[in-house]
């Protein structure tokens, strides 16, 4: 009986430490951008135009962080996805999800169509391009893996890696207006 009691105490303490250390915490978020799903149910920013499917921006998600990964569950469908958030989990995760509902209906119809098609077009704002395509792999020749969402939004040249040996995709913004003024490598532009 005493062993059972000690075992219960140890398990309770272990569970408490596990939950309070940030592992296994669950919160409600919304997809900040179209989340590309590749290799089963993994979310990535690489190979964005050939991704077989994506989770639309604004989708309500239950997010459970555990170490260097996050599990994202679509609340409406129950579908589960995995995102590698690395050592700096919060900053990396914030590039993909937000606590604030994303509403693309506030944009003109042509911009909504571009966002739904996951493409950036000339004349779109940085916010609209980001919602459509997600975080770039590089901005102004610097990798974004350690950058915050705000740092990315402050840059005027975004580069998306299509695949290891493929041509990259570029989106350039006019520094004066913040609008897309050039794209390269986007299919169907």
C-alpha positions as CSV (number, residue, x, y, z in Angstrom):
1,X,0.0,0.0,0.0
2,X,2.8,2.4,0.9
3,X,4.6,1.6,-2.4
4,X,1.4,2.4,-4.3
5,X,1.0,5.7,-2.5
6,X,4.7,6.6,-3.2
7,X,4.2,5.7,-6.9
8,X,1.1,7.9,-7.2
9,X,3.0,10.8,-5.7
10,X,5.9,10.3,-8.1
11,X,3.6,10.1,-11.0
12,X,1.7,13.2,-9.9
13,X,4.9,15.2,-9.6
14,X,6.2,14.0,-12.9
15,X,2.9,15.0,-14.6
16,X,3.0,18.4,-12.9
17,X,6.6,19.0,-14.1
18,X,5.7,17.8,-17.6
19,X,2.8,20.2,-17.9
20,X,4.5,23.2,-16.3
21,X,7.6,22.9,-18.3
22,X,5.7,23.7,-21.5
23,X,5.5,20.2,-22.9
24,X,2.1,19.0,-23.9
25,X,0.5,22.4,-23.4
26,X,-2.6,22.9,-25.6
27,X,-4.0,26.2,-26.9
28,X,-6.4,27.4,-29.5
29,X,-4.9,29.3,-32.5
30,X,-5.8,30.2,-36.1
31,X,-3.8,29.5,-39.2
32,X,-1.9,32.8,-39.9
33,X,-1.4,31.8,-43.5
34,X,-2.1,28.9,-45.8
35,X,-0.3,26.0,-44.2
36,X,1.3,23.7,-46.8
37,X,0.9,20.0,-46.0
38,X,3.6,17.7,-47.4
39,X,5.0,14.2,-46.7
40,X,1.9,12.8,-45.0
41,X,0.6,15.3,-42.5
42,X,3.7,17.5,-42.0
43,X,3.4,21.3,-42.4
44,X,6.3,23.0,-44.2
45,X,7.1,26.1,-46.2
46,X,9.2,24.2,-48.7
47,X,7.8,23.1,-52.1
48,X,4.8,25.3,-51.6
49,X,3.3,25.1,-55.1
50,X,3.5,21.4,-55.4
51,X,2.0,20.7,-52.0
52,X,-0.9,18.3,-52.5
53,X,-3.0,20.2,-50.0
54,X,-3.0,23.1,-47.5
55,X,-4.9,24.2,-44.5
56,X,-6.6,27.5,-45.4
57,X,-5.6,30.7,-43.5
58,X,-8.0,31.4,-40.7
59,X,-8.6,27.7,-39.8
60,X,-9.2,27.2,-36.1
61,X,-6.6,24.9,-34.7
62,X,-5.9,23.2,-31.4
63,X,-2.1,23.4,-30.9
64,X,-0.2,21.1,-28.6
65,X,3.5,21.9,-28.2
66,X,5.8,19.1,-27.1
67,X,9.6,19.7,-27.2
68,X,10.6,20.8,-30.7
69,X,7.4,19.9,-32.4
70,X,3.8,21.1,-32.4
71,X,0.7,19.0,-33.2
72,X,-2.0,21.0,-34.9
73,X,-5.5,19.6,-35.0
74,X,-8.2,21.2,-37.3
75,X,-11.1,21.7,-34.8
76,X,-13.7,21.4,-37.6
77,X,-12.4,18.2,-39.2
78,X,-10.3,16.6,-36.5
79,X,-7.4,16.2,-39.0
80,X,-4.0,16.2,-37.2
81,X,-0.7,17.7,-38.5
82,X,2.8,18.0,-37.3
83,X,5.1,21.1,-37.4
84,X,8.8,21.1,-36.5
85,X,9.1,24.3,-34.4
86,X,12.8,23.8,-33.4
87,X,14.4,25.0,-30.3
88,X,12.9,28.5,-30.4
89,X,9.4,27.1,-30.6
90,X,7.3,30.1,-29.8
91,X,8.9,32.5,-32.3
92,X,8.8,29.8,-35.0
93,X,5.2,28.8,-34.3
94,X,4.1,32.5,-34.5
95,X,5.1,32.5,-38.1
96,X,2.4,29.9,-38.8
97,X,-0.4,30.5,-36.3
98,X,-1.9,33.4,-34.3
99,X,-4.3,33.9,-31.5
100,X,-6.2,36.4,-33.6
101,X,-8.8,35.2,-36.2
102,X,-7.5,35.7,-39.8
103,X,-10.4,37.0,-42.0
104,X,-9.6,37.1,-45.8
105,X,-13.2,38.3,-46.5
106,X,-12.0,41.9,-45.7
107,X,-10.0,41.9,-48.9
108,X,-11.2,42.5,-52.5
109,X,-12.5,39.4,-54.4
110,X,-9.4,39.1,-56.6
111,X,-7.1,39.1,-53.5
112,X,-9.4,36.5,-51.8
113,X,-9.1,34.3,-54.9
114,X,-5.2,34.7,-54.9
115,X,-5.1,33.8,-51.2
116,X,-7.3,30.8,-51.8
117,X,-5.0,29.8,-54.7
118,X,-1.9,30.3,-52.4
119,X,-0.2,32.7,-54.8
120,X,1.1,36.3,-54.5
121,X,0.3,38.7,-57.3
122,X,1.4,42.2,-58.1
123,X,-0.4,44.8,-56.1
124,X,-1.0,42.6,-53.0
125,X,0.1,43.9,-49.6
126,X,2.7,42.1,-47.5
127,X,0.0,40.9,-45.2
128,X,-2.0,39.5,-48.1
129,X,1.1,37.9,-49.7
130,X,2.1,36.3,-46.4
131,X,-1.4,34.9,-45.8
132,X,-1.4,33.4,-49.3
133,X,2.1,31.9,-49.3
134,X,3.3,31.7,-45.7
135,X,6.7,32.5,-44.4
136,X,9.5,32.7,-46.9
137,X,12.7,30.7,-46.4
138,X,14.9,33.8,-47.0
139,X,14.4,37.6,-46.9
140,X,17.0,39.9,-48.4
141,X,19.6,37.0,-48.5
142,X,19.1,36.0,-44.9
143,X,17.5,32.7,-43.7
144,X,14.3,33.2,-41.8
145,X,14.4,30.1,-39.6
146,X,15.5,32.3,-36.6
147,X,13.5,35.4,-37.6
148,X,10.2,36.5,-36.1
149,X,7.1,37.3,-38.1
150,X,7.7,41.0,-37.6
151,X,11.3,40.7,-38.9
152,X,10.0,39.0,-42.1
153,X,7.3,41.7,-42.6
154,X,10.0,44.4,-42.4
155,X,11.8,43.0,-45.5
156,X,11.1,43.9,-49.1
157,X,12.4,40.7,-50.8
158,X,11.1,37.3,-50.0
159,X,12.4,34.0,-51.4
160,X,10.6,30.7,-51.2
161,X,12.5,27.4,-51.7
162,X,10.6,25.3,-54.2
163,X,12.7,22.2,-53.7
164,X,16.3,21.3,-53.2
165,X,17.5,21.7,-56.8
166,X,14.6,23.7,-58.3
167,X,14.4,27.4,-59.1
168,X,13.4,29.5,-56.1
169,X,10.3,31.7,-56.0
170,X,10.7,35.4,-55.4
171,X,8.3,38.1,-54.2
172,X,9.5,41.7,-54.2
173,X,7.8,44.6,-52.6
174,X,8.0,48.3,-53.4
175,X,9.7,49.9,-50.4
176,X,7.6,53.1,-50.7
177,X,4.2,51.4,-50.9
178,X,4.8,47.9,-49.4
179,X,2.9,46.4,-52.3
180,X,4.2,43.4,-54.4
181,X,5.8,44.9,-57.5
182,X,7.5,41.8,-58.9
183,X,7.2,38.0,-58.7
184,X,9.4,35.2,-60.2
185,X,8.8,31.5,-60.4
186,X,5.1,31.6,-59.5
187,X,3.1,29.2,-61.6
188,X,0.1,30.7,-63.4
189,X,1.1,34.3,-62.8
